[in-house]
Amino acid sequence: MDNKHEILELLRAVEQGRTTPEDALLELKQKPFEDLGYAKVDFHRSVRQGAAEVIYGAGKTPEQIAGIAAAMGERGCKNILITRMGQEAADLVAQSVPLEYHPTPKLGIAFSGERTALGHIVVATGGTSDMPVAEEAALTAEMMGNRVTRLYDVGVAGLHRLLSNLEPLMSARCVVAVAGMEGALASVVGGLVDCPVVAVPTSVGYGANFGGLSALLAMLNSCASGCSVVNIDNGFGAGYLASMINQMEGLQ
């Protein structure tokens, strides 16, 4: 079984007499993972965490990426995220599995299917240069079934740009604030909204930015309440966390 809803439906079928306990047990006994030699594909990730396993593309060959995606597709997985995958690798993977590729965040979506759009997440960036990380966050959240509004290039160097977008910010269930340089955007957003803010420091900046370390430390030391921080350039992690926050809010 590939997700909680399918398992729940199977148990209801047993309860209602539409299937036998023996047949249900046979379905549940499917291997929780498949050993491909170079990877152990976790088919029960969606049961435990609500989302299928995500493939980290960096460091993997196109053949390995395609093999993992194909194994997941055979088990009915849809909207499989492949992060940090370059154009050349994407072109090769697309020869083996159905692939939707987004070059800006270097993110692929294998076996693309229907997507819901629950709640409201805002992804905001300090500058245009932060867009690769922001798009990784936005697409991750969208693939996990969330409605996303993008507010790009609304950094503190021109604060009026951010203040002209108060309506979407204040209607959000979670805001992902993506910024490099001194990382001030997260603190400003955190002082405006009544929802959690996921701050994403990026490696964008000049020498003293230290590859994103200055933004990371600034966000960690934010005086705005309700502001959490993920690792440098970790758009995927931010989008995933924002999705969990948004969908937990929706259950209340």
C-alpha positions in Angstrom: 0.0 0.0 0.0 1.3 3.5 -0.9 -0.5 5.9 1.5 -2.7 6.1 4.6 -5.9 6.7 2.7 -5.5 3.4 0.7 -4.8 1.5 3.9 -7.9 3.0 5.5 -10.0 2.2 2.5 -8.7 -1.4 2.6 -9.6 -1.7 6.3 -13.1 -0.4 5.6 -13.5 -2.9 2.8 -12.7 -5.7 5.3 -15.2 -4.2 7.8 -17.9 -4.1 5.2 -17.2 -7.6 3.9 -16.0 -6.4 0.5 -12.7 -8.1 0.9 -11.4 -10.9 3.1 -8.9 -10.5 5.9 -6.6 -12.8 4.1 -6.6 -10.7 0.9 -6.1 -7.6 2.9 -3.1 -9.1 4.7 -1.6 -10.1 1.4 -1.8 -6.5 0.2 -0.3 -5.2 3.4 2.5 -7.7 3.2 4.0 -6.0 0.2 7.6 -5.1 0.7 8.0 -1.8 2.6 11.1 -1.1 0.5 12.9 -2.4 -2.5 16.6 -2.9 -2.7 17.9 -1.8 -6.0 21.5 -2.4 -5.0 22.5 1.3 -5.2 19.3 2.4 -3.3 16.7 1.1 -0.9 13.5 2.7 -2.1 11.1 3.4 0.8 7.6 2.6 -0.3 6.1 3.2 3.2 7.3 6.8 3.5 3.9 8.2 2.6 2.3 6.0 5.2 4.5 7.3 8.0 4.9 10.9 6.9 2.1 11.6 4.4 4.4 12.2 1.4 6.3 9.9 -0.9 10.1 9.6 -0.7 11.9 12.5 -2.4 14.9 11.7 -4.6 18.0 13.9 -4.0 19.5 14.1 -7.5 22.9 15.6 -6.7 25.6 12.9 -6.7 23.3 10.3 -8.4 23.7 9.2 -12.0 20.8 9.7 -14.4 20.4 5.9 -14.5 20.1 5.7 -10.7 17.6 8.5 -10.6 15.5 6.9 -13.3 15.7 3.5 -11.7 14.5 4.9 -8.3 11.7 6.9 -10.0 10.6 3.9 -12.1 10.4 1.6 -9.0 8.2 4.2 -7.3 6.1 4.7 -10.3 5.4 1.0 -10.6 4.0 1.2 -7.1 1.6 3.9 -8.1 3.5 6.9 -6.7 2.6 10.2 -8.3 4.3 13.7 -8.3 7.7 12.2 -7.3 10.1 15.1 -6.5 13.7 14.9 -7.8 15.7 17.8 -6.3 19.1 19.2 -7.4 19.1 17.6 -10.8 20.8 19.4 -13.7 19.4 19.8 -17.2 21.6 17.1 -18.8 20.6 14.6 -16.2 17.0 15.5 -16.6 17.1 15.0 -20.4 18.4 11.5 -19.8 15.9 10.6 -17.1 13.1 11.8 -19.3 14.0 9.1 -21.8 13.0 6.5 -19.2 10.2 8.0 -17.0 7.6 10.7 -17.5 9.3 13.9 -16.3 8.3 17.5 -15.8 11.5 19.6 -15.3 11.9 23.1 -13.9 15.4 24.4 -14.7 15.4 27.4 -12.3 15.3 25.3 -9.1 16.8 22.3 -10.9 13.8 20.2 -9.8 12.0 17.4 -11.6 8.6 15.9 -11.1 8.2 12.3 -12.2 4.8 10.7 -12.9 3.0 14.0 -12.6 -0.6 13.6 -11.6 -3.5 15.5 -10.1 -2.7 17.9 -7.3 -4.9 19.5 -4.6 -4.5 23.1 -3.5 -5.2 23.4 0.2 -4.9 26.4 2.4 -2.5 29.2 1.5 1.3 29.4 1.7 3.3 32.5 0.7 6.8 32.2 -0.6 8.6 35.5 -0.6 12.1 36.4 -1.6 14.4 39.3 -0.8 15.7 39.5 -4.4 15.4 37.9 -7.8 18.7 36.1 -7.2 16.9 34.1 -4.5 14.4 32.6 -6.9 16.1 29.2 -7.5 15.8 28.4 -3.8 12.3 29.9 -3.6 11.1 28.0 -6.5 12.3 24.8 -4.9 10.2 25.7 -1.9 7.2 26.7 -3.9 7.1 23.7 -6.1 7.7 21.3 -3.2 4.7 22.8 -1.4 2.6 22.7 -4.5 3.4 19.0 -5.2 2.4 18.2 -1.6 -1.1 19.7 -2.2 -0.9 23.3 -1.2 -2.0 26.6 -2.7 1.1 28.8 -3.1 1.4 32.6 -3.7 4.8 33.8 -4.9 6.0 37.3 -3.9 9.4 37.7 -5.5 11.9 40.6 -5.1 10.2 42.2 -2.1 13.3 42.7 0.1 14.1 45.3 2.7 16.1 47.5 0.2 12.7 48.6 -1.1 10.4 47.9 1.8 7.3 49.5 0.1 7.4 46.5 -2.3 6.7 44.1 0.6 4.1 46.4 2.3 2.1 46.6 -1.0 1.5 42.8 -0.6 0.0 42.8 3.0 -3.2 41.1 2.0 -1.7 37.8 0.7 0.8 37.8 3.6 -1.8 38.3 6.3 -4.1 35.6 4.8 -1.4 32.9 4.7 -1.2 30.0 7.0 2.5 29.9 6.6 5.1 32.2 5.0 8.4 31.0 3.6 10.9 33.9 3.6 13.9 33.4 1.3 16.8 35.8 1.5 20.6 36.1 1.2 22.8 39.1 2.0 21.9 40.0 5.7 18.7 37.9 5.7 16.5 40.7 7.2 13.4 39.7 5.2 12.4 37.0 7.7 12.4 39.3 10.7 10.3 42.0 8.8 7.8 39.4 7.7 7.7 37.8 11.1 6.7 41.2 12.6 3.8 41.5 10.2 2.0 38.2 10.1 0.2 36.0 12.7 1.3 32.7 11.2 4.6 30.7 11.3 7.4 32.0 9.2 10.0 29.5 7.7 13.2 31.4 7.1 15.5 30.2 4.3 19.0 31.8 4.2 20.6 31.7 0.8 24.2 31.8 -0.4 23.4 35.0 -2.4 25.7 37.8 -1.4 29.1 39.4 -1.4 32.3 38.2 0.3 31.3 38.8 3.9 28.1 36.9 3.3 30.3 33.8 3.8 28.2 31.6 1.4 25.0 32.3 3.3 26.4 32.1 6.9 25.6 35.8 7.6 22.0 35.3 6.6 21.7 32.1 8.6 23.0 33.7 11.8 20.8 36.7 11.3 17.7 34.6 10.9 18.6 32.4 13.9 18.9 35.6 15.9 15.7 37.1 14.7 13.7 39.0 17.3 10.4 38.2 15.5 8.4 35.5 17.3 7.3 32.4 15.4 10.2 32.4 13.0 12.0 29.1 12.4 15.1 28.6 10.2 16.2 25.8 7.8 19.6 25.3 6.4 21.3 27.4 3.8 19.7 27.1 0.3 17.3 24.4 1.6 14.2 25.4 -0.3 12.9 21.8 -0.3 13.1 21.6 3.5 11.2 24.9 3.8 8.5 23.9 1.4 8.0 20.6 3.1 7.8 22.1 6.6 5.4 24.8 5.3 3.2 22.1 3.8 3.0 20.3 7.1 2.1 23.5 8.9 -0.5 24.5 6.4 -2.2 21.1 6.3 -2.2 20.7 10.1 -3.9 24.1 10.3 -6.5 22.9 7.7 -7.4 19.9 10.0 -8.4 22.2 12.8 
